[in-house]
Amino acid sequence: MKSGGSNHSWRLILPFLVGMSAGIRGSRGTNRARMKHEFSRRSGSAAAQNATGLGRRANPVRSLLWTGLTLAMLTSPLQSSPHVIGYERFHSGEATLEGGAILFSELGCANCHGGSPVATPRQGPNLVDLSQRVDHAWLISFLKNPGSGRSGSTMPAMLHGLSDGEVEAIAAYLGSKGKGIKFNNGKHANAERGSALYHEKGCVACHAPTPDFHPPHGKAGDADFRLAIAHPDLKKKTSLEALNYFLSMPSRYRPDGRMPHIELDRQEAMDVASHLMDFQASDPAEAASVKAWPKAGEAEIEKGKALVKKMNCAACHGITGETAIETIPLSEPGDGASHCLSEKPVEGFPHYDLTKTQRDSLLLFLLGRGGVKDRSVSATLAAMNCYACHERDGVGGPDDATDPWFVGDEGLADSGRLPPPLTGIGNKLQKEWMKGVLAGKPENKVRPYLKTQMPSYPAHAEVLADLFESADVEKSEFVVSHSPERIAAGRKLLGIQGGVNCITCHNWGEQKSLGIQALDLSSLDQRLQSGWFHEYLLNPASYRPGTLMPPLWPGGQSTVPDVLGGDADQQIAAIWAFIEKGEGLPEGFPDRSGGQFELVPGDRPVIQRTFFNKTGSKAILVGFPGEIHIAYDGLNAHPSLVWRGRFFDAYNTWFTRAAPFEDPLSEEIYEFPQPETEGRFRGYRLDSAGNPTFLLSAGGRELEEQFSVADGKLSRILSWKEGGVPRVTHPAGVEVEEEVKGNTLTLIYSWK
């Protein structure tokens, strides 16, 4: 790749990782270890559980393990060459033309020479505000030897032949760029929660997990993460505040999307940064900032500016005030010995520590560039790391190492935790919807059951959507009639009364399904192309093997012969017609308009278990005649709420599998403060009138707590066999009368 002229020396520079990097995981195996991992249905996410000790536990050797992993990855002989995951996963076994195409993009060759086969250009980090984000000594060491900063770096050695003073001048010039950052760290840091988020959000798709963190599936320590992208020594490189700032919006500094944007709120970004920095204090103010850089004079800065211009750093990096020189024509590649592909550094050229296979792959590409289509889908997916999570045409998807870390709704099997395939995606999704998904628009997220997150690529959304549309050109025709009869038939077919029972598993807008919570059907016409929808319903497993979606028209035959004459094509068209133009709900959703699922106590109390806000996942609701009701915490054994008015609507509890946390049917709610002594629930019994007595252990003794309502007042009677009067809490805004007789405490709550 010789430039052809002495004035073109030093022109090919690759991205050094001032920001975090991303990569693709290893090849997918056919057999995966499976170990059922029980998530609490209402404790939230794996993140919440791990934050409370169910995942990464406090461990005195944690820091040693974390440091050991980093050192192992930094010193691994497999990582001495440029580590491009899309190449390593699919092409490292032998030299291939497409492997060379991926390297030509990801090593930055195309930045100077043009002709990238990848639709989304490879760029290095934006070199602004370096003096606040990166340690000066770390940067100097990295510029001299990129492999010392991060194992497997794709930044070539550029400075052979330069003196230490010239390297310092380059750093001085780069450090002068930027207007400064105003960091906003918040007031709290939680590395344990950050660890849970790191392992749940999707970071493990590219980076290795922490050694002492157990995956939700399979066993820790069994997987091979040699393909994972190594982190640099973040404590030497940067600061907690700078890493937090970066994680909140990676595209500020990594515009090429290789480090994608994973949605983190301000607190989540701080917590993940704390985990990565192993910062164990709770106050971010205790973390040190990047040390002040040495002061540089104008002469030194100008000297560095001239060197940066000479080396054409702007070909890869965003540098304020700098622009890249014109594209450099490629000469005959030969054996690479005299230019960028040389085994030893050649003065005036970047040097890559390439393996023989990498070098041979690049030479193959340079000799046969016409054999790889410009803007190739497979090359782009490999370069962008999409194959880490998604399969397309039988290539890619999670491998044995990363598969156990994908988290979602266990009730939906693998479809509830693994990303969908990208096979034929240009035929499947409408282009505008696809752009919204890639741009990370909230309204385009239709799989809330996937906890492992789809990152966003706002800068590349349109380019990628165009790429898929042009690649998947075979459109199937599907004629849909919107006659009233067809729309009515579609409504029936979607329902459970003489239909194919779609609403048993699928939501419809805000209306939850009757069973598992699969994606919403009401917006399919905005998302999908009708032809793809037709083909998919005829044989769902052909698109996604192992899906829970049954073949409702097996072999093209309808299971509902009395609708539209049993014609499968017409029935599918009718379903699409109702989704597109129909009004109301599919048949079979219970009618809630009449309040038929509202529980109204009559002559006896009504007891209902449910998930309840301010009470938890083991709430016991007691509705009393007289319109006074309580919620009792069946985990920690104490009353949590009392309210007056209407009691409770049981629709979601009875009909929704993933029932949400509910609230009283009243605005007049009073909350009990947490008791001083933690209790243990032992059950309850009912008296002849249906009033409950809750049994509990607290403070080393057994107690009983009875509730009843009479004359507009709530009675609470505690009894015990030994010890003094137990200390209890009362809700604010309620009048309390107390009476103690022997081992009984009677409390009467009343309202003015």
HELIX and SHEET records of a PDB file:
HELIX    1   1 SER A    6  HIS A    8  5                                   3    
HELIX    2   2 ALA A   46  ALA A   51  1                                   6    
HELIX    3   3 ARG A   62  THR A   75  1                                  14    
HELIX    4   4 PRO A   77  GLN A   79  5                                   3    
HELIX    5   5 ILE A   85  PHE A   90  1                                   6    
HELIX    6   6 LEU A   97  GLU A  106  1                                  10    
HELIX    7   7 CYS A  109  HIS A  113  1                                   5    
HELIX    8   8 LEU A  130  ARG A  133  1                                   4    
HELIX    9   9 HIS A  136  LYS A  144  1                                   9    
HELIX   10  10 PRO A  146  GLY A  149  1                                   4    
HELIX   11  11 ASP A  164  GLY A  175  1                                  12    
HELIX   12  12 ALA A  191  LYS A  201  1                                  11    
HELIX   13  13 CYS A  203  ALA A  205  5                                   3    
HELIX   14  14 LEU A  234  LYS A  237  1                                   4    
HELIX   15  15 LEU A  240  SER A  248  1                                   9    
HELIX   16  16 PRO A  250  ARG A  252  5                                   3    
HELIX   17  17 ARG A  266  MET A  277  1                                  12    
HELIX   18  18 PRO A  284  GLU A  286  5                                   3    
HELIX   19  19 GLU A  298  LYS A  310  1                                  13    
HELIX   20  20 CYS A  313  ALA A  315  5                                   3    
HELIX   21  21 LYS A  356  LEU A  367  1                                  12    
HELIX   22  22 ARG A  369  GLY A  371  5                                   3    
HELIX   23  23 VAL A  377  MET A  384  1                                   8    
HELIX   24  24 CYS A  386  ALA A  388  5                                   3    
HELIX   25  25 ASP A  403  TRP A  405  5                                   3    
HELIX   26  26 GLU A  410  GLY A  416  5                                   7    
HELIX   27  27 ILE A  425  LYS A  428  1                                   4    
HELIX   28  28 LYS A  431  ALA A  439  1                                   9    
HELIX   29  29 PRO A  442  ASN A  444  5                                   3    
HELIX   30  30 ALA A  461  ALA A  471  1                                  11    
HELIX   31  31 PRO A  484  LEU A  494  1                                  11    
HELIX   32  32 CYS A  502  THR A  504  5                                   3    
HELIX   33  33 LEU A  524  ARG A  527  1                                   4    
HELIX   34  34 SER A  530  LEU A  538  1                                   9    
HELIX   35  35 PRO A  540  TYR A  543  1                                   4    
HELIX   36  36 PRO A  554  GLY A  556  5                                   3    
HELIX   37  37 LEU A  564  GLY A  566  5                                   3    
HELIX   38  38 ALA A  568  LYS A  581  1                                  14    
HELIX   39  39 TYR A  651  PHE A  655  1                                   5    
SHEET    1   A 2 GLU A 391  ARG A 392  0                                        
SHEET    2   A 2 VAL A 395  GLY A 396 -1                                        
SHEET    1   B 2 GLU A 598  LEU A 599  0                                        
SHEET    2   B 2 PHE A 648  ASP A 649 -1                                        
SHEET    1   C 5 VAL A 606  PHE A 612  0                                        
SHEET    2   C 5 GLY A 616  PHE A 624 -1                                        
SHEET    3   C 5 ILE A 628  ASP A 633 -1                                        
SHEET    4   C 5 HIS A 638  ARG A 644 -1                                        
SHEET    5   C 5 GLU A 668  GLU A 671 -1                                        
SHEET    1   D 6 GLY A 679  LEU A 686  0                                        
SHEET    2   D 6 PRO A 692  ALA A 698 -1                                        
SHEET    3   D 6 ARG A 701  ALA A 710 -1                                        
SHEET    4   D 6 LYS A 713  TRP A 720 -1                                        
SHEET    5   D 6 THR A 744  SER A 750 -1                                        
SHEET    6   D 6 GLU A 735  LYS A 741 -1                                        
END                                                                             
